[in-house]
Amino acid sequence: MRKDSVIFITIFFIIAIPLVMLLFLAYDQLQVGTESLYKGHALFVGNTLNQRIAKDLAIEDKRSYSEYGFIRTVQVIGGEENTLSELVNYPITSQYAGMVGHFQLPPNGTLRTPLLPEGLFGKILLEQIPPKERRQREEVRVKIKSVLSDLGISNQGIDPKAQPRDSVESVIDQIYKIRDKDSTNTKKRRNQRTNRYEKATEKEAFAFNVESTRFDIIDSYPDEIDSSTIDALSDLNGVKEVEIEPFQATYNSQYIVFYRNVKLYNKRGSSLFIQGFVVDLRIYLQSLVKNEIQFYPQEQELALVFSTKNEELLQFGIPASKEATTHKMSLLAPLDGITLTMYSTKIRGAGAGVFLVFLGIVVLCILGGGLISIYNLTQSRLSLASKRQDFISAVSHELKTPLTSISMYAELLQNSWVANEEKRQKYYGMIASEACRLTRLIQNVLNLSKLDRNRWNVQITKARPKLVLDDFVAMYTKNVENKGFSLTVSSDTDVNDIALNIDKDAVMQILTNLVDNSLKFSKDAEYKMIVIELRIKETDVYLAVRDYGPGIPPSEMGKVFQEFYRVENEMTRKTSGTGIGLSMVQKLCKLTGMRIEIENANPGLRTKIHFPPISL
């Protein structure tokens, strides 16, 4: 048995070790696959965000330079007419979530916004705006001015008195200077995106400049601007062409400022304007991410972090770990100074790892359980084979003993070697007794075979257990006495007239086997007595067979009902028998609705057969 255990354990490890290695390889592949999946999701998210940034900026990029004034000229059927710009509406509406407002820095460096009219007609138009709304528009202007100041976006003006009065170009060259914190990136962005041009009519140019240039200079320096300077600046109204550069951007942790350079060309030179708009960074980025997650819920497994080289601007979601970056990329120009880093909100491969661990445990349990089952089945088969071999030996011995006795007594009688009549009668009785013993042995084997094949002819009838017991005592008392034992029978008075649904043949067979067992195992007992009791307790009626032999060791109690099992070793046993008696009794009880119970009586063994309960 120990050798078999070693073989099965070896088989288990031979199968389990490659299986565990295979599961580890599968886990690594799942890790790689999961990482690729997350990177694919992250790349998709990043590209989608960049597409939205480009789409939003494209709308502003197509906006005409003239829309940044309060008044603009539009083409109509039959000519041109002046109208209000689209940007004068309040409250402000825009495709940009978090839009603060649009602005324009004309050549003199003062801040202008389409929300408030400026220049010659400014006072007249301003009076048409309700006071409360006017204050709100002024607050927007103040906020824009503060943001531009914080980010260093301004135009440096010069003292007009120090400039040659006959050269507009010299005035322009010194008045208009643009501060760009990252000039290298600006040049790169300009190289990547080309400038566009617009044709400007005289009426359109006049409407644009009437707010922006001439009258601002006059208002700013009423005592210091002479007529020659005014005449030089007036030539700006002869604009024929406008060059518009792509948008640039600068930002801090609160705001983004998108701005572009606009050059107005006339016959004497050019003038430079800065146009743009201010956006609340946090609100804008939140709207981008919210729209992305709203339309693609599966991307909620990603945490997004927007940052610059120096600081983290905004974070969405909680990364499972910032050590393992899923994907990192720059936003689209002009926001290419902002880096978008994406992390997984879940530990990569955690779900797959748990599944593989669970799968591995299940497979190993199935493998181990299967091998244990096979081992137990093999051992039970071997044990059964061994018991069958013991049974054959026992049956051979049991058959040989009575046959030898019968043959010996028959030969003595046949050869007339027994002269005494009394002895002859005794030998005849011995032959008859051994023949009965042989018959019972063969009948037991046949009955066991019938029970194993479900061929026992069950005949349940209404009968009184007391009468069945009396029949058995009448039939078996002589055999008990021939073994040197006395048979004692007692019953409760209340049970004498009770009739139950029982199989009388099964009860007789059960009593025969139990008494035979008692006779065999208590032959060396001090009290050679077999006691049969018929008792009733409430609705429970039972037969009890007791002897005064050695009983059964407690450790063997659960095994005595197994086929061919004997408490004694087959090679050293001192009692006769085949080991099928109690097994057959248990099968008969189960087949006919009865129940068997054994217990040590100290001394001896008591076996109880419980009949089906009485119906009240």
C-alpha positions in Angstrom: 0.0 0.0 0.0 2.9 2.4 0.8 4.4 1.7 -2.6 1.0 2.5 -4.3 0.9 5.8 -2.4 4.4 6.8 -3.6 3.4 5.9 -7.2 0.2 8.1 -7.1 2.1 11.0 -5.4 4.7 10.8 -8.1 2.1 10.8 -10.8 0.4 13.9 -9.2 3.7 15.9 -9.3 4.6 14.8 -12.8 1.3 16.2 -14.0 1.1 19.2 -11.6 4.5 20.7 -12.2 4.0 21.2 -16.0 0.5 22.4 -15.3 1.7 25.1 -12.9 4.4 26.1 -15.4 1.8 26.4 -18.1 -0.4 28.5 -15.8 2.5 30.9 -15.1 3.1 31.2 -18.9 -0.5 31.9 -19.4 -0.4 34.5 -16.7 2.5 36.3 -18.3 0.7 36.2 -21.7 -2.4 37.7 -20.1 -0.3 40.4 -18.5 1.2 41.3 -21.9 -2.3 41.2 -23.5 -3.8 43.3 -20.7 -1.0 45.8 -21.0 -1.5 46.0 -24.7 -5.2 46.4 -24.2 -4.7 49.3 -21.8 -2.2 51.0 -24.0 -4.7 50.7 -26.9 -7.4 52.3 -24.8 -5.0 55.0 -23.6 -3.9 55.8 -27.2 -7.5 56.0 -28.3 -8.4 58.3 -25.5 -5.4 60.6 -26.2 -6.1 60.7 -29.9 -9.8 61.5 -29.2 -8.9 64.3 -26.8 -6.5 65.8 -29.4 -9.1 65.6 -32.1 -11.5 67.5 -29.9 -8.9 70.1 -29.1 -8.2 70.5 -32.8 -11.9 70.7 -33.7 -12.5 73.4 -31.1 -9.5 75.4 -32.2 -10.4 75.1 -35.8 -13.6 77.0 -35.2 -11.7 79.9 -33.7 -9.0 79.6 -36.3 -11.5 80.2 -39.1 -12.9 83.3 -37.4 -12.2 86.5 -39.3 -10.0 89.2 -37.8 -12.8 91.7 -38.0 -15.0 89.7 -35.6 -12.8 90.8 -32.7 -14.2 94.3 -32.9 -17.6 95.4 -31.6 -18.6 96.5 -35.2 -17.8 94.5 -38.3 -18.6 94.8 -42.0 -20.3 91.9 -43.8 -21.0 91.2 -47.4 -24.7 91.4 -48.4 -26.5 91.4 -51.7 -25.7 94.7 -53.4 -22.7 95.6 -51.3 -21.6 95.8 -47.7 -23.2 96.8 -44.4 -22.0 97.3 -40.8 -23.3 95.0 -38.1 -22.4 93.8 -34.6 -19.8 91.1 -34.3 -20.9 87.5 -33.2 -18.7 87.9 -30.1 -20.6 90.8 -28.6 -23.3 88.5 -27.2 -23.6 88.2 -23.4 -23.8 85.8 -21.6 -20.9 84.3 -23.6 -21.6 81.2 -25.6 -18.8 79.1 -27.1 -17.8 75.6 -28.0 -15.1 76.0 -25.3 -16.3 75.0 -21.9 -15.0 77.5 -19.5 -14.7 80.4 -22.0 -13.8 83.6 -20.2 -13.9 85.9 -23.2 -12.2 87.1 -26.4 -9.7 90.0 -26.5 -7.7 92.1 -28.9 -4.4 94.0 -28.3 -4.2 96.8 -30.9 -1.0 98.6 -31.8 -1.1 100.9 -28.8 -1.2 97.9 -26.4 -4.5 98.7 -24.7 -6.8 95.8 -24.1 -10.0 95.6 -26.2 -12.8 93.1 -26.0 -15.8 92.6 -28.3 -18.0 92.8 -25.3 -17.5 96.6 -25.0 -17.4 99.1 -27.8 -14.4 101.4 -28.1 -13.2 104.3 -30.1 -15.2 107.0 -31.8 -18.7 105.4 -31.5 -18.0 103.7 -28.2 -19.8 106.1 -25.9 -22.9 106.1 -28.1 -23.1 102.3 -28.3 -22.1 101.8 -24.7 -25.2 103.8 -23.6 -27.4 101.2 -25.3 -26.2 98.4 -23.0 -28.2 98.1 -19.7 -26.1 99.2 -16.6 -26.1 95.8 -14.9 -25.0 94.0 -18.0 -22.4 96.7 -18.6 -20.9 96.0 -15.2 -20.8 92.3 -15.9 -19.0 92.9 -19.2 -16.6 95.2 -17.5 -15.8 92.5 -15.0 -15.0 90.1 -17.8 -12.7 92.7 -19.3 -10.9 93.1 -15.9 -10.5 89.4 -15.5 -9.1 89.0 -19.0 -6.6 91.9 -18.3 -5.5 90.2 -15.1 -4.9 86.8 -16.8 -2.9 88.5 -19.6 -0.9 90.3 -17.1 -0.1 87.1 -15.1 1.0 85.3 -18.2 3.0 88.2 -19.5 1.0 88.8 -22.7 1.2 92.5 -23.6 2.3 95.0 -26.2 5.0 97.5 -25.4 4.2 101.0 -26.6 6.7 103.9 -27.1 6.6 107.6 -26.7 5.3 108.9 -30.1 7.3 112.1 -29.7 10.6 110.2 -30.1 9.7 108.7 -33.5 10.1 110.2 -36.9 6.8 111.8 -37.9 7.1 110.9 -41.6 7.5 107.1 -41.2 4.7 104.9 -40.2 7.0 101.8 -40.4 9.4 103.2 -37.8 6.5 103.9 -35.4 5.1 100.3 -35.9 8.5 98.7 -35.5 9.0 100.2 -32.0 5.4 100.1 -30.8 4.5 96.4 -31.4 6.6 93.8 -29.5 5.2 90.4 -28.6 6.3 88.5 -25.5 6.5 84.8 -26.1 8.0 82.7 -23.2 8.9 79.8 -25.4 10.1 81.3 -28.7 11.6 77.9 -29.9 8.2 76.2 -29.6 6.5 79.1 -31.2 8.8 78.9 -34.3 8.1 75.2 -34.5 4.4 75.6 -34.3 4.5 78.4 -36.9 6.5 76.1 -39.2 4.0 73.3 -38.8 0.9 75.5 -39.5 0.8 78.0 -42.3 -0.6 81.5 -42.1 -3.7 82.4 -43.9 -4.7 85.6 -45.7 -7.9 87.6 -46.0 -8.8 90.4 -48.5 -10.1 93.5 -46.7 -12.3 96.2 -48.3 -11.8 99.8 -47.4 -15.1 99.9 -45.5 -14.2 96.8 -43.6 -10.8 98.1 -42.7 -12.3 101.5 -41.7 -14.8 99.8 -39.4 -12.1 97.7 -37.8 -9.6 100.6 -37.3 -12.1 103.2 -36.2 -12.3 101.4 -32.9 -8.7 100.2 -32.6 -6.1 102.6 -33.8 -6.4 106.3 -34.7 -8.8 107.3 -32.0 -7.1 105.4 -29.3 -3.9 107.2 -30.0 -5.7 110.6 -30.0 -7.5 109.7 -26.7 -4.3 108.5 -25.1 -2.1 111.4 -26.0 -4.4 114.4 -26.7 -1.8 117.0 -26.0 1.3 115.3 -27.5 0.1 114.1 -30.9 0.5 116.6 -33.6 -1.2 116.6 -37.0 1.7 114.9 -38.9 1.6 111.8 -36.6 -2.2 111.6 -36.9 -1.9 111.8 -40.7 0.8 109.0 -40.7 -1.4 106.7 -38.5 -4.4 107.5 -40.6 -2.8 105.7 -43.5 -3.6 102.4 -41.7 -7.2 102.8 -43.0 -5.9 101.9 -46.4 -5.6 98.2 -45.6 -6.0 95.8 -48.5 -4.7 92.5 -47.2 -4.7 90.8 -43.7 -2.2 88.0 -42.7 -3.4 85.8 -39.9 -1.0 83.5 -38.1 -2.0 80.2 -36.4 -3.0 80.3 -32.8 -0.4 80.0 -30.1 -1.1 79.3 -26.4 0.3 80.0 -23.0 -1.1 78.8 -19.7 -0.8 78.4 -16.0 -2.6 76.1 -13.6 -5.8 78.1 -13.9 -6.1 79.6 -17.4 -5.2 79.0 -21.0 -4.7 82.0 -23.3 -5.0 81.3 -27.0 -3.7 84.1 -29.2 -2.6 84.9 -32.7 -0.8 87.6 -34.6 -2.8 89.5 -37.2 -0.9 91.8 -39.6 -2.8 94.5 -41.6 -1.0 95.5 -44.8 -1.5 98.9 -46.6 0.5 100.7 -49.2 2.9 102.2 -46.6 3.6 99.2 -44.4 1.9 96.9 -41.9 0.4 97.0 -38.4 0.2 94.2 -36.0 -2.7 93.1 -33.7 -2.9 90.4 -31.1 -6.2 88.6 -31.0 -7.3 85.7 -28.8 -9.4 84.3 -26.0 -9.1 83.2 -22.4 -10.3 79.7 -21.3 -10.6 78.3 -17.8 -8.1 75.4 -18.0 -9.8 73.2 -15.4 -13.3 73.5 -16.7 -12.1 73.0 -20.3 -10.1 69.9 -19.6 -12.9 68.5 -17.4 -15.3 68.9 -20.3 -13.0 67.1 -22.6 -12.6 64.2 -20.3 -16.3 64.1 -19.3 -17.3 63.9 -23.0 -14.8 61.1 -23.6 -16.0 59.0 -20.6 -19.7 59.7 -21.4 -19.4 58.3 -24.9 -16.9 55.6 -24.0 -17.7 54.2 -20.5 -15.0 51.5 -20.8 -12.4 54.2 -20.6 -13.3 54.8 -17.0 -10.7 52.2 -16.2 -8.1 54.9 -17.0 -6.9 57.8 -14.8 -5.8 60.9 -16.7 -3.2 63.4 -15.4 -2.4 66.6 -17.2 0.9 68.2 -16.4 3.7 70.5 -17.6 7.4 70.0 -17.0 7.2 71.9 -13.7 3.8 71.0 -12.2 0.7 68.8 -12.3 -2.3 70.7 -13.7 -5.2 68.4 -13.2 -6.0 64.7 -12.4 -9.0 62.6 -13.2 -9.5 59.3 -11.5 -7.2 57.5 -9.1 -4.3 55.5 -10.6 -3.8 52.0 -9.2 -0.1 52.8 -9.3 1.8 55.8 -10.7 4.9 53.6 -11.2 3.5 51.8 -14.2 2.4 54.3 -16.9 -0.1 53.0 -19.4 0.6 55.8 -22.0 2.2 59.2 -22.1 1.7 61.8 -24.9 1.7 65.5 -25.6 -1.5 67.3 -26.4 -1.9 68.8 -29.9 -0.3 72.2 -30.7 -0.6 74.8 -29.4 -1.1 72.9 -26.1 1.9 70.6 -26.8 3.6 71.9 -23.7 1.0 69.9 -21.7 1.6 66.2 -21.2 -1.2 63.8 -20.8 -0.2 60.7 -18.8 -2.6 57.8 -18.4 -2.7 55.2 -15.8 -4.9 52.2 -15.1 -7.3 52.5 -12.3 -6.9 48.7 -11.7 -3.9 46.6 -11.1 -2.9 45.2 -14.4 -3.7 41.6 -14.7 -5.3 41.4 -11.3 -8.5 40.0 -12.5 -6.7 37.6 -14.8 -4.3 36.6 -12.0 -7.2 35.8 -9.7 -8.9 33.8 -12.4 -5.7 31.9 -13.2 -5.1 31.2 -9.5 -8.6 30.0 -9.1 -8.4 28.0 -12.3 -5.1 26.5 -11.1 -6.5 25.6 -7.7 -9.6 24.0 -9.3 -7.5 22.0 -11.8 -5.1 20.8 -9.1 -8.0 19.9 -6.8 -9.6 18.0 -9.6 -6.3 16.3 -10.4 -5.6 15.5 -6.8 -9.2 14.4 -6.1 -9.2 12.3 -9.2 -5.9 10.6 -8.2 -7.2 10.1 -4.7 -10.4 8.6 -6.0 -8.5 6.3 -8.3 -6.2 5.4 -5.4 -9.1 4.7 -3.1 -10.9 2.7 -5.8 -7.8 0.7 -6.5 -7.2 0.0 -2.9 -10.9 -0.9 -2.4 -10.7 -3.2 -5.4 -7.5 -4.8 -4.1 -9.1 -5.1 -0.6 -12.2 -6.6 -2.1 -10.1 -9.0 -4.2 -8.2 -9.9 -1.0 -11.5 -10.4 0.9 -12.9 -12.5 -1.9 -9.8 -14.6 -1.8 -10.2 -14.9 2.0 -13.9 -15.7 1.4 -13.0 -18.5 -1.0 -10.5 -19.9 1.5 -13.1 -19.6 4.3 -15.8 -21.2 2.2 -13.5 -24.0 1.2 -12.6 -24.6 4.8 -16.2 -24.3 5.9 -17.3 -26.8 3.2 -14.4 -29.1 3.7 -15.0 -29.5 7.5 -18.6 -30.8 7.3 -17.9 -32.9 4.3 -15.0 -34.5 6.0 -17.2 -35.2 9.0 -20.0 -36.6 6.9 -17.6 -38.7 4.9 -15.9 -40.1 8.0 -19.1 -41.0 9.8 -20.6 -42.5 6.6 -17.5 -44.6 6.1 -17.7 -45.9 9.7 -21.3 -46.8 9.3 -20.9 -48.3 5.8 -18.1 -50.7 6.9 -20.1 -51.7 10.0 -17.2 -50.7 12.2 -19.7 -49.3 14.8 -21.2 -52.2 16.7 -23.0 -50.1 19.3 -26.5 -49.0 18.2 -26.3 -45.9 20.4 -23.1 -44.8 18.7 -24.7 -45.5 15.3 -27.6 -43.2 16.1 -25.2 -40.6 17.4 -23.2 -40.8 14.1 -26.4 -40.5 12.1 -27.2 -37.4 14.1 -23.8 -36.0 13.4 -24.2 -36.6 9.7 -27.6 -34.9 9.7 -26.2 -31.9 11.7 -23.2 -31.4 9.4 -25.5 -31.7 6.4 -27.7 -29.0 7.9 -24.6 -26.9 8.5 -23.5 -27.4 5.0 -27.0 -26.5 3.7 -27.0 -23.3 5.7 -23.6 -22.3 4.4 -24.5 -22.9 0.8 -27.9 -21.1 1.4 -26.1 -18.1 2.8 -23.8 -17.8 -0.2 -26.8 -18.2 -2.5 -28.8 -15.6 -0.6 -25.9 -13.1 -0.7 -25.7 -13.6 -4.4 -29.5 -12.9 -4.7 -29.2 -9.8 -2.6 -26.2 -8.5 -4.7 -28.2 -9.0 -7.9 -31.5 -7.7 -6.4 -33.1 -11.1 -6.9 -34.3 -11.6 -3.4 -38.0 -12.3 -3.5 -39.4 -9.8 -1.0 -42.8 -10.9 0.4 -44.1 -8.3 2.9 -47.2 -9.6 4.7 -49.0 -8.8 7.9 -47.6 -11.0 10.6 -46.9 -11.1 14.3 -43.2 -11.0 15.2 -43.9 -13.2 18.3 -45.1 -16.1 16.1 -42.1 -15.7 13.8 -39.8 -15.8 16.8 -41.6 -18.9 18.2 -41.1 -20.7 14.8 -37.4 -19.9 14.8 -36.9 -21.1 18.4 -38.7 -24.4 17.6 -36.5 -24.9 14.6 -33.2 -23.8 15.9 -33.1 -24.8 19.6 -31.8 -28.3 19.0 -28.9 -26.9 16.9 -28.0 -24.4 19.7 -28.1 -27.2 22.3 -25.9 -29.4 20.2 -23.2 -26.7 20.4 -23.4 -26.8 24.2 -25.4 -23.6 24.5 -28.7 -22.7 26.0 -31.2 -20.5 24.2 -33.3 -18.1 26.4 -36.2 -16.2 24.9 -38.2 -13.3 26.5 -40.7 -10.9 25.2 -42.9 -8.0 26.4 -46.5 -8.9 27.0 -47.6 -5.8 24.9 -45.9 -7.1 21.8 -47.5 -10.6 21.7 -50.5 -9.6 19.7 -49.0 -6.8 17.5 -49.0 -7.5 13.8 -46.5 -5.7 11.5 -45.7 -5.7 7.8 -42.7 -7.9 7.6 -41.0 -10.5 5.4 -41.0 -13.7 7.6 -38.3 -15.5 5.5 -36.0 -12.5 5.9 -36.6 -12.4 9.7 -35.9 -16.1 9.9 -32.7 -15.7 7.8 -31.6 -12.8 10.0 -32.1 -14.6 13.2 -30.3 -17.7 11.9 -27.2 -15.6 10.9 -27.1 -13.7 14.2 -27.4 -16.8 16.4 -24.8 -18.6 14.2 -22.4 -15.7 14.8 -23.0 -15.7 18.5 -22.4 -19.5 18.6 -19.1 -19.2 16.7 -17.6 -16.2 18.5 -18.7 -17.0 22.1 -17.7 -20.7 22.1 -15.0 -19.9 24.6 -17.2 -17.7 26.7 -17.7 -18.3 30.4 -21.5 -18.2 30.0 -22.6 -20.4 27.1 -26.0 -18.7 26.6 -27.8 -17.0 23.7 -30.5 -14.6 24.7 -33.3 -13.5 22.2 -35.6 -10.6 23.3 -38.7 -9.2 21.6 -39.3 -5.7 23.0 -41.5 -2.7 22.4 -40.8 0.9 23.2 -43.5 3.4 22.2 -43.8 2.7 18.4 -40.5 0.9 18.2 -40.6 -3.0 18.1 -37.3 -4.8 17.9 -35.6 -8.1 18.3 -32.3 -8.3 20.2 -29.8 -11.2 20.1 -27.2 -11.3 22.8 -24.2 -13.5 23.5 -21.5 -13.4 26.2 -18.5 -13.6 24.0 -15.7 -11.1 23.5 -17.8 -8.5 21.6 -16.3 -6.3 18.8 -13.5 -3.7 19.3 -14.9 -0.2 18.9 -12.4 0.5 16.1 -14.0 -2.3 14.1 -17.6 -1.4 14.6 -17.9 0.4 11.2 -16.3 -2.4 9.3 -18.2 -5.5 10.3 -21.0 -4.9 7.8 -18.5 -5.0 4.9 -18.6 -8.1 2.7 -16.1 -10.8 3.6 -14.7 -8.7 6.5 -13.6 -10.6 9.6 -12.2 -9.0 12.7 -9.7 -11.8 13.0 -6.8 -12.3 10.5 -7.6 -15.0 8.0 -4.3 -16.7 8.6 -4.5 -16.7 12.4 -8.3 -16.8 13.1 -9.6 -19.3 15.6 -13.3 -19.2 14.6 -15.0 -20.6 11.6 -17.2 -18.5 9.2 -17.1 -16.7 5.8 -17.5 -13.0 6.8 -20.8 -12.6 5.0 -23.3 -13.0 7.9 -23.6 -9.4 9.1 -23.3 -8.0 5.6 -26.2 -10.1 4.5 -28.2 -9.2 7.6 -27.7 -5.5 6.9 -28.8 -5.9 3.2 -31.9 -7.9 4.2 -32.9 -5.2 6.8 -32.5 -2.4 4.2 -34.4 -4.3 1.6 -37.4 -5.0 3.9 -37.6 -1.7 5.7 -35.9 -2.7 8.9 -32.8 -1.3 10.7 -29.9 -3.1 12.4 -28.0 -1.8 15.4 -25.0 -3.4 17.2 -23.5 -2.6 20.6 -21.1 -4.2 23.1 -23.0 -5.5 26.1 -19.9 -6.0 28.3 -19.6 -8.9 28.2 -20.8 -10.0 24.8 -22.5 -8.4 21.8 -26.1 -7.3 21.5 -27.5 -6.9 18.0 -30.9 -5.2 17.6 -33.2 -5.6 14.6 -35.8 -2.7 14.5 -39.0 -3.5 12.7 -40.9 -0.9 10.7 -42.6 1.4 13.3 -46.2 0.8 14.4 -48.8 2.9 12.6 -50.9 4.7 15.3 
